[in-house]
């Protein structure tokens, strides 16, 4: 696809204000007619698109009376931003997976290349009214992914979104905020400073032209961009009815990785995540596990195992003799050899080795477990067990 010319770019900019994001009917008309003819058809300057209702055309004409796409392009340019269209070198090709729901164009602020950043990006999303646990985990994932060279993408909302962005920013990492408003309208207002920091250090993008304000439906539609843009989506906390679950399920439909962080089964904010896991999402607990799923060959999470105790280091023969020593009262060499299924000489050699290592002790003809070994599996250090009396009686 070739880069659009000035007339097509202007028409696409106009369509971002004339229509709502993610409208598949508009996407189909755009594919059939092209942006210039579609703008004329929606505004009454040309034949209307096939199947367009009269009330819809009236609404577009009302919007067209207040639109000035040339002014919008000038406004984003003054902000140091740009308007990206399909066919531009910076356009992320994975957005084309949305088909007719693909964005008409993207208004972008920030200097990095969106296409390059999107190639190695992960969405971290979740509840706005998250718990301290959710906020902590989201920040930890954001910083951990950023330190591993991944771009953290989220929606700049309160709660999990904001924590994930802050985690990435805290380690000097890369992060992208996808807004449901114009790029010059920080929302929520309480995150104005955060969104300004993301603009300076990362990227802020939106489907609405400058000055566009968010609505409930636009938040939901914004989530499809987050899902398509990234290699996978991680949900940290979410109730059953949550926009972050919409993001994760759309990601799964697009063939992206879908992940969830488990939480307390008694928490309603974990219920949606657990339902997502039941649907087949992968359990993740840290950035290493996320990188292993979405990354390339060799990006493996470290092996998870419990603490190593001293008896884990014994040779199999010595361990078999140790396990043959009776737990109460001990036993003689013949009994231990019989319990171990080995000869007396081999059992005796093993017992002396275990004694030197502090696992067993000898009392007359009996061998018994050292006190610490019998309870924890870790021997006491070998040596004297009773103080030596010095001087007279």
C-alpha positions in Angstrom: 0.0 0.0 0.0 1.4 3.4 -1.0 1.4 6.4 1.3 -1.8 8.6 0.9 -1.6 11.9 -0.8 -2.6 15.2 0.8 -6.2 15.0 -0.4 -6.7 11.4 0.9 -5.0 12.4 4.2 -7.3 15.3 4.6 -10.3 13.2 3.9 -9.2 10.5 6.4 -8.7 13.3 9.0 -12.3 14.5 8.3 -13.7 11.0 8.7 -12.2 10.6 12.2 -14.5 13.5 13.2 -17.5 12.6 11.0 -17.8 8.9 12.2 -17.3 6.9 15.3 -14.2 4.7 15.8 -14.5 1.0 14.9 -17.7 1.4 12.8 -17.5 -1.6 10.4 -20.0 -0.1 8.0 -17.8 2.9 7.6 -14.8 0.6 7.1 -16.6 -1.2 4.4 -17.7 2.0 2.7 -14.1 3.3 2.9 -12.8 0.1 1.3 -15.4 0.3 -1.5 -15.3 4.1 -2.2 -12.1 5.5 -0.9 -11.8 8.3 1.6 -12.4 11.3 -0.6 -15.6 9.9 -2.2 -16.9 8.7 1.2 -16.5 12.1 2.8 -18.5 13.6 -0.1 -21.1 11.0 0.1 -21.6 11.4 3.9 -21.7 15.2 3.7 -24.1 15.5 0.7 -21.5 16.6 -1.8 -21.7 13.3 -3.7 -23.6 10.0 -4.0 -24.2 8.5 -0.5 -22.7 5.1 0.3 -24.9 2.1 -0.3 -27.2 1.3 2.6 -26.6 4.5 4.5 -29.8 5.5 6.4 -31.2 9.0 6.0 -30.9 9.7 9.7 -27.2 8.7 9.7 -26.5 11.0 6.7 -28.2 13.8 8.5 -26.0 13.3 11.6 -22.9 13.3 9.5 -23.9 16.5 7.8 -24.6 18.1 11.2 -21.1 17.1 12.3 -19.6 18.3 9.0 -20.8 21.9 9.7 -18.4 22.2 12.7 -15.5 20.2 11.3 -12.2 21.6 10.0 -9.8 18.8 9.3 -7.1 21.1 8.0 -7.2 23.0 11.3 -7.0 19.6 13.1 -3.9 18.6 11.1 -2.4 22.0 11.9 -3.2 21.6 15.6 -1.5 18.3 15.9 1.5 19.6 14.1 1.8 22.5 16.6 1.7 19.9 19.4 4.7 18.2 17.7 2.5 15.3 16.6 1.3 13.8 13.4 -1.7 12.0 11.7 -0.9 8.5 10.6 -2.8 6.7 7.8 -2.7 3.2 6.4 0.1 3.1 3.9 2.4 5.4 5.9 5.8 3.9 6.8 5.0 4.3 10.5 1.6 2.6 10.3 1.6 -0.6 12.4 0.6 -3.4 10.0 -1.0 -5.5 12.8 -3.9 -3.0 13.0 -5.0 -4.3 9.6 -6.0 -7.5 11.3 -9.1 -5.6 12.5 -10.5 -5.7 9.0 -13.2 -3.2 8.5 -12.9 -2.1 12.1 -9.4 -0.9 11.5 -8.8 2.7 12.5 -9.3 5.2 9.7 -6.2 7.0 11.0 -4.3 7.6 14.2 -3.4 11.0 15.8 -0.1 10.5 17.5 2.1 12.5 19.9 5.7 11.5 20.8 8.8 11.1 18.7 9.4 7.3 18.6 8.2 5.2 15.6 4.8 3.6 16.4 5.4 0.8 13.9 8.7 -0.2 15.5 7.5 0.1 19.0 4.4 -2.0 18.3 6.5 -4.9 17.1 7.7 -5.6 20.6 4.8 -4.5 22.8 2.5 -5.9 25.5 -0.8 -4.6 26.8 -1.2 -4.4 30.6 -4.8 -3.6 31.5 -7.2 -4.0 34.4 -9.6 -2.5 36.9 -9.8 1.2 37.5 -10.7 0.7 41.2 -8.0 -1.8 41.7 -6.7 -3.0 45.1 -3.2 -2.3 46.4 -2.2 -5.8 45.2 -3.4 -5.0 41.7 -1.6 -1.7 41.6 1.6 -3.2 42.9 1.6 -6.1 40.5 0.8 -3.8 37.5 3.7 -1.5 38.4 6.0 -4.5 38.8 4.9 -5.9 35.4 5.4 -2.5 33.8 8.9 -2.0 35.1 9.9 -5.6 34.5 8.7 -5.7 30.9 10.3 -2.3 30.2 13.7 -3.5 31.6 13.5 -6.5 29.2 13.0 -4.2 26.2 9.3 -4.5 25.9 6.9 -1.6 25.2 4.1 -1.4 27.8 0.8 -0.3 26.2 -2.3 0.7 28.2 -5.2 3.1 28.3 -3.9 5.7 30.9 -6.9 5.1 33.1 -6.9 5.1 36.9 -5.9 1.9 38.6 -4.0 -0.8 36.8 -3.4 1.2 33.6 -1.8 4.1 35.4 0.3 1.8 37.5 1.6 -0.1 34.5 2.6 3.2 32.7 4.3 4.5 35.9 6.2 1.2 36.3 7.6 1.5 32.8 8.4 5.2 33.2 10.2 4.6 36.5 12.9 2.5 34.9 13.2 4.8 31.9 11.3 2.3 29.7 9.0 2.7 26.7 5.2 3.0 27.2 2.2 3.9 24.9 -1.1 5.4 26.0 -4.1 4.8 23.8 -6.7 7.4 24.6 -10.5 7.5 24.1 -10.3 11.2 23.6 -8.2 13.5 21.4 -4.4 13.6 22.0 -4.7 17.1 23.3 -7.5 16.2 25.8 -5.9 14.3 28.8 -8.4 11.9 30.3 -8.9 11.3 33.1 -8.0 14.8 34.2 -6.2 13.5 37.3 -3.7 11.8 34.9 -2.8 15.0 33.1 0.8 14.9 34.5 1.1 11.2 33.7 0.0 11.6 30.1 2.4 14.6 29.7 5.2 12.3 30.9 4.2 9.6 28.5 4.2 12.1 25.7 7.7 13.2 26.5 9.1 9.6 27.1 6.9 7.5 24.9 3.8 7.8 22.6 0.2 9.0 23.1 -2.3 8.1 20.3 -6.0 8.4 19.6 -8.6 7.8 16.9 -10.4 11.0 17.6 -9.2 14.4 16.2 -7.8 17.1 18.5 -10.5 18.3 20.9 -12.4 15.0 20.8 -14.0 14.0 24.2 -14.4 10.5 25.5 -17.7 8.6 25.8 -18.5 5.3 27.3 -18.7 3.6 23.9 -15.4 5.1 22.8 -13.6 3.5 25.8 -14.9 0.1 24.7 -13.9 0.7 21.1 -10.5 2.0 22.1 -9.8 -1.4 23.6 -9.7 -3.1 20.2 -6.8 -0.9 19.2 -4.9 -1.9 22.3 -5.6 -5.6 21.6 -4.5 -5.4 17.9 -1.5 -3.2 18.4 0.3 -5.6 20.8 1.7 -9.1 20.9 -0.4 -10.0 23.9 -2.7 -8.7 26.6 -2.3 -9.2 30.4 -5.2 -8.6 32.7 -4.2 -7.9 36.3 -7.5 -7.3 38.0 -11.0 -7.2 36.6 -14.6 -7.8 37.6 -17.0 -9.9 35.4 -18.2 -6.7 33.6 -14.9 -5.1 32.7 -13.5 -3.3 29.6 -10.2 -5.0 30.2 -11.9 -8.4 29.6 -13.2 -7.0 26.3 -9.6 -6.2 25.4 -8.3 -9.6 26.3 -11.1 -11.5 24.4 -10.6 -9.3 21.4 -6.9 -10.1 21.6 -7.7 -13.8 21.6 -10.0 -13.4 18.6 -7.1 -11.7 16.8 -4.7 -14.6 17.6 -2.7 -12.7 20.2 -1.6 -14.1 23.5 -4.1 -13.6 26.4 -2.8 -13.7 30.0 -4.2 -13.2 33.5 -2.7 -12.6 36.9 -4.5 -14.7 39.5 -5.7 -13.1 42.7 -7.6 -14.0 45.9 -10.7 -16.2 45.1 -12.6 -14.1 47.6 -12.0 -10.8 45.7 -14.6 -9.7 43.2 -11.8 -7.8 41.4 -10.2 -11.2 40.6 -13.4 -12.9 39.5 -13.2 -11.6 35.9 -9.5 -12.7 35.6 -10.2 -16.1 36.9 -13.1 -16.5 34.4 -10.6 -15.5 31.7 -8.2 -18.2 32.9 -11.0 -20.7 32.7 -11.6 -19.7 29.1 -8.0 -20.7 28.3 -5.8 -17.6 29.1 -2.4 -18.3 30.4 -1.5 -17.7 34.1 1.4 -15.3 34.5 2.9 -13.9 37.7 5.9 -11.8 36.5 7.5 -10.2 33.5 9.7 -13.2 32.8 6.7 -15.4 32.3 5.1 -12.8 30.0 8.2 -12.4 27.9 8.5 -16.2 27.5 5.0 -16.3 26.0 5.1 -13.3 23.7 8.8 -13.2 23.0 11.1 -15.0 20.6 13.1 -18.2 20.9 15.4 -18.1 23.9 13.3 -15.7 26.0 12.6 -18.2 28.7 11.5 -17.6 32.2 13.8 -19.0 34.9 13.1 -22.5 36.2 10.8 -22.3 39.3 11.7 -24.7 42.1 11.7 -24.7 45.9 14.7 -24.3 48.2 17.4 -26.9 48.0 18.1 -28.7 51.3 21.3 -30.6 52.1 19.8 -34.1 51.6 18.9 -33.1 48.0 22.7 -33.1 47.3 23.3 -36.7 48.5 24.2 -39.5 46.0 21.3 -41.9 45.4 23.0 -44.8 47.4 23.7 -42.6 50.4 20.2 -41.2 50.3 18.8 -44.7 50.2 20.8 -45.6 53.4 19.6 -42.4 55.1 16.0 -43.2 54.4 16.5 -46.7 55.8 17.5 -45.4 59.3 14.5 -45.8 61.6 13.1 -42.5 62.7 12.6 -43.5 66.4 15.4 -45.1 68.4 17.5 -45.9 65.4 18.7 -49.4 64.4 21.8 -51.6 64.0 23.7 -51.9 60.8 22.0 -55.2 59.8 18.5 -53.7 60.1 19.5 -50.6 58.1 21.1 -52.7 55.4 17.9 -54.8 55.2 15.7 -51.7 55.0 17.9 -50.2 52.3 18.0 -53.5 50.3 21.8 -53.5 50.2 24.8 -55.4 51.7 26.0 -54.8 55.3 29.4 -53.5 54.1 27.8 -51.0 51.7 25.3 -49.9 54.3 28.1 -49.4 56.8 30.1 -47.3 54.4 27.1 -45.2 53.7 26.4 -44.7 57.4 30.0 -43.5 58.1 29.6 -41.0 55.2 26.3 -39.8 56.6 27.9 -39.4 60.0 30.7 -37.3 58.6 28.1 -35.1 57.0 26.1 -34.7 60.2 23.0 -36.7 59.0 23.3 -39.6 61.5 25.1 -40.4 64.8 26.2 -43.6 66.4 25.2 -44.7 69.9 26.9 -48.0 70.7 25.7 -50.6 68.1 22.8 -48.4 67.0 22.7 -45.7 64.3 20.1 -43.0 64.6 19.2 -39.8 62.8 20.8 -36.6 64.0 18.2 -34.4 65.8 17.9 -31.7 63.1 17.8 -34.2 60.3 14.8 -36.0 61.8 12.7 -32.8 61.7 14.0 -30.6 58.8 16.1 -32.8 56.6 19.1 -30.6 57.2 21.9 -32.0 59.4 23.5 -30.3 62.3 27.2 -29.5 61.7 29.4 -32.5 62.7 31.4 -32.2 65.9 31.1 -32.7 69.6 27.6 -32.6 71.0 28.5 -32.2 74.7 30.8 -29.8 76.4 34.2 -31.2 77.6 34.6 -30.8 81.3 37.9 -29.1 82.3 39.5 -29.2 85.6 38.3 -31.2 88.6 35.1 -33.0 89.2 
